[in-house]
Amino acid sequence: MAAKKTIKLVQVGSPIGRPKEQRAVLIGLGLNKMGRVSVLEDTPSIRGMVQKVSHLVRIEE
């Protein structure tokens, strides 16, 4: 069985002053404070969420 790919996200930007949609995406990714780290399965839906807040997160693969 193949191991599932994961991506590691680190929040580097603050959600203060951002639209509600971007804050909701961060919460959906398991992030809400600067410096938080979340390890998620690498799926197209997660990649789409990351793309919406790419200016607030850093991907470490």
MODELLER restraints for C-alpha pairs under 7 A, 6 or more apart:
rsr = mdl.restraints
at = mdl.atoms
rsr.add(forms.Gaussian(group=physical.xy_distance, feature=features.Distance(at['CA:4:A'], at['CA:41:A']), mean=6.89, stdev=0.5))
rsr.add(forms.Gaussian(group=physical.xy_distance, feature=features.Distance(at['CA:5:A'], at['CA:41:A']), mean=5.96, stdev=0.5))
rsr.add(forms.Gaussian(group=physical.xy_distance, feature=features.Distance(at['CA:5:A'], at['CA:42:A']), mean=5.47, stdev=0.5))
rsr.add(forms.Gaussian(group=physical.xy_distance, feature=features.Distance(at['CA:6:A'], at['CA:39:A']), mean=6.52, stdev=0.5))
rsr.add(forms.Gaussian(group=physical.xy_distance, feature=features.Distance(at['CA:6:A'], at['CA:40:A']), mean=5.40, stdev=0.5))
rsr.add(forms.Gaussian(group=physical.xy_distance, feature=features.Distance(at['CA:6:A'], at['CA:41:A']), mean=4.31, stdev=0.5))
rsr.add(forms.Gaussian(group=physical.xy_distance, feature=features.Distance(at['CA:6:A'], at['CA:42:A']), mean=4.83, stdev=0.5))
rsr.add(forms.Gaussian(group=physical.xy_distance, feature=features.Distance(at['CA:7:A'], at['CA:39:A']), mean=5.68, stdev=0.5))
rsr.add(forms.Gaussian(group=physical.xy_distance, feature=features.Distance(at['CA:7:A'], at['CA:40:A']), mean=5.50, stdev=0.5))
rsr.add(forms.Gaussian(group=physical.xy_distance, feature=features.Distance(at['CA:7:A'], at['CA:41:A']), mean=6.29, stdev=0.5))
rsr.add(forms.Gaussian(group=physical.xy_distance, feature=features.Distance(at['CA:7:A'], at['CA:42:A']), mean=5.74, stdev=0.5))
rsr.add(forms.Gaussian(group=physical.xy_distance, feature=features.Distance(at['CA:7:A'], at['CA:59:A']), mean=6.84, stdev=0.5))
rsr.add(forms.Gaussian(group=physical.xy_distance, feature=features.Distance(at['CA:7:A'], at['CA:60:A']), mean=6.59, stdev=0.5))
rsr.add(forms.Gaussian(group=physical.xy_distance, feature=features.Distance(at['CA:7:A'], at['CA:61:A']), mean=5.27, stdev=0.5))
rsr.add(forms.Gaussian(group=physical.xy_distance, feature=features.Distance(at['CA:8:A'], at['CA:37:A']), mean=6.92, stdev=0.5))
rsr.add(forms.Gaussian(group=physical.xy_distance, feature=features.Distance(at['CA:8:A'], at['CA:38:A']), mean=5.76, stdev=0.5))
rsr.add(forms.Gaussian(group=physical.xy_distance, feature=features.Distance(at['CA:8:A'], at['CA:39:A']), mean=4.41, stdev=0.5))
rsr.add(forms.Gaussian(group=physical.xy_distance, feature=features.Distance(at['CA:8:A'], at['CA:40:A']), mean=6.49, stdev=0.5))
rsr.add(forms.Gaussian(group=physical.xy_distance, feature=features.Distance(at['CA:8:A'], at['CA:59:A']), mean=5.81, stdev=0.5))
rsr.add(forms.Gaussian(group=physical.xy_distance, feature=features.Distance(at['CA:8:A'], at['CA:60:A']), mean=5.07, stdev=0.5))
rsr.add(forms.Gaussian(group=physical.xy_distance, feature=features.Distance(at['CA:8:A'], at['CA:61:A']), mean=5.88, stdev=0.5))
rsr.add(forms.Gaussian(group=physical.xy_distance, feature=features.Distance(at['CA:9:A'], at['CA:37:A']), mean=5.59, stdev=0.5))
rsr.add(forms.Gaussian(group=physical.xy_distance, feature=features.Distance(at['CA:9:A'], at['CA:38:A']), mean=5.20, stdev=0.5))
rsr.add(forms.Gaussian(group=physical.xy_distance, feature=features.Distance(at['CA:9:A'], at['CA:39:A']), mean=6.27, stdev=0.5))
rsr.add(forms.Gaussian(group=physical.xy_distance, feature=features.Distance(at['CA:9:A'], at['CA:57:A']), mean=6.34, stdev=0.5))
rsr.add(forms.Gaussian(group=physical.xy_distance, feature=features.Distance(at['CA:9:A'], at['CA:58:A']), mean=5.70, stdev=0.5))
rsr.add(forms.Gaussian(group=physical.xy_distance, feature=features.Distance(at['CA:9:A'], at['CA:59:A']), mean=4.80, stdev=0.5))
rsr.add(forms.Gaussian(group=physical.xy_distance, feature=features.Distance(at['CA:9:A'], at['CA:60:A']), mean=6.20, stdev=0.5))
rsr.add(forms.Gaussian(group=physical.xy_distance, feature=features.Distance(at['CA:10:A'], at['CA:35:A']), mean=6.12, stdev=0.5))
rsr.add(forms.Gaussian(group=physical.xy_distance, feature=features.Distance(at['CA:10:A'], at['CA:36:A']), mean=5.76, stdev=0.5))
rsr.add(forms.Gaussian(group=physical.xy_distance, feature=features.Distance(at['CA:10:A'], at['CA:37:A']), mean=4.56, stdev=0.5))
rsr.add(forms.Gaussian(group=physical.xy_distance, feature=features.Distance(at['CA:10:A'], at['CA:38:A']), mean=6.61, stdev=0.5))
rsr.add(forms.Gaussian(group=physical.xy_distance, feature=features.Distance(at['CA:10:A'], at['CA:57:A']), mean=5.51, stdev=0.5))
rsr.add(forms.Gaussian(group=physical.xy_distance, feature=features.Distance(at['CA:10:A'], at['CA:58:A']), mean=5.18, stdev=0.5))
rsr.add(forms.Gaussian(group=physical.xy_distance, feature=features.Distance(at['CA:10:A'], at['CA:59:A']), mean=6.51, stdev=0.5))
rsr.add(forms.Gaussian(group=physical.xy_distance, feature=features.Distance(at['CA:11:A'], at['CA:31:A']), mean=6.68, stdev=0.5))
rsr.add(forms.Gaussian(group=physical.xy_distance, feature=features.Distance(at['CA:11:A'], at['CA:34:A']), mean=5.19, stdev=0.5))
rsr.add(forms.Gaussian(group=physical.xy_distance, feature=features.Distance(at['CA:11:A'], at['CA:35:A']), mean=5.26, stdev=0.5))
rsr.add(forms.Gaussian(group=physical.xy_distance, feature=features.Distance(at['CA:11:A'], at['CA:36:A']), mean=5.59, stdev=0.5))
rsr.add(forms.Gaussian(group=physical.xy_distance, feature=features.Distance(at['CA:11:A'], at['CA:37:A']), mean=6.66, stdev=0.5))
rsr.add(forms.Gaussian(group=physical.xy_distance, feature=features.Distance(at['CA:11:A'], at['CA:56:A']), mean=5.95, stdev=0.5))
rsr.add(forms.Gaussian(group=physical.xy_distance, feature=features.Distance(at['CA:11:A'], at['CA:57:A']), mean=4.38, stdev=0.5))
rsr.add(forms.Gaussian(group=physical.xy_distance, feature=features.Distance(at['CA:11:A'], at['CA:58:A']), mean=6.36, stdev=0.5))
rsr.add(forms.Gaussian(group=physical.xy_distance, feature=features.Distance(at['CA:12:A'], at['CA:34:A']), mean=5.56, stdev=0.5))
rsr.add(forms.Gaussian(group=physical.xy_distance, feature=features.Distance(at['CA:12:A'], at['CA:35:A']), mean=6.06, stdev=0.5))
rsr.add(forms.Gaussian(group=physical.xy_distance, feature=features.Distance(at['CA:12:A'], at['CA:56:A']), mean=5.48, stdev=0.5))
rsr.add(forms.Gaussian(group=physical.xy_distance, feature=features.Distance(at['CA:12:A'], at['CA:57:A']), mean=5.29, stdev=0.5))
rsr.add(forms.Gaussian(group=physical.xy_distance, feature=features.Distance(at['CA:12:A'], at['CA:58:A']), mean=6.61, stdev=0.5))
rsr.add(forms.Gaussian(group=physical.xy_distance, feature=features.Distance(at['CA:13:A'], at['CA:34:A']), mean=6.18, stdev=0.5))
rsr.add(forms.Gaussian(group=physical.xy_distance, feature=features.Distance(at['CA:13:A'], at['CA:56:A']), mean=4.23, stdev=0.5))
rsr.add(forms.Gaussian(group=physical.xy_distance, feature=features.Distance(at['CA:13:A'], at['CA:57:A']), mean=6.58, stdev=0.5))
rsr.add(forms.Gaussian(group=physical.xy_distance, feature=features.Distance(at['CA:14:A'], at['CA:34:A']), mean=6.06, stdev=0.5))
rsr.add(forms.Gaussian(group=physical.xy_distance, feature=features.Distance(at['CA:14:A'], at['CA:56:A']), mean=6.87, stdev=0.5))
rsr.add(forms.Gaussian(group=physical.xy_distance, feature=features.Distance(at['CA:15:A'], at['CA:23:A']), mean=5.92, stdev=0.5))
rsr.add(forms.Gaussian(group=physical.xy_distance, feature=features.Distance(at['CA:22:A'], at['CA:53:A']), mean=6.33, stdev=0.5))
rsr.add(forms.Gaussian(group=physical.xy_distance, feature=features.Distance(at['CA:25:A'], at['CA:49:A']), mean=6.27, stdev=0.5))
rsr.add(forms.Gaussian(group=physical.xy_distance, feature=features.Distance(at['CA:26:A'], at['CA:32:A']), mean=6.01, stdev=0.5))
rsr.add(forms.Gaussian(group=physical.xy_distance, feature=features.Distance(at['CA:30:A'], at['CA:38:A']), mean=6.12, stdev=0.5))
rsr.add(forms.Gaussian(group=physical.xy_distance, feature=features.Distance(at['CA:31:A'], at['CA:38:A']), mean=6.80, stdev=0.5))
